[in-house]
């Protein structure tokens, strides 16, 4: 599974909205969806912000971003 799909699943399981994630990244919802769909890439800064915002543990980080 790609990073975007894993992130969508993670957000759904945690009840995290796309609006909240986009706001935490300082981008629009449509910009976030482009990243989740693989049309544009997440920057390292954005990935780090997501990890902090969503309070991911090490296992989740590895599974989502490094699989």
Buried (B, 14 or more C-beta within 10 A) or exposed (E): EEBBEBBBEBBEEEEBEBEEBBBBBEBEEEBBBBBBEEEEEBEEEBBEBBBEBBEBEEEBBEBBBEE
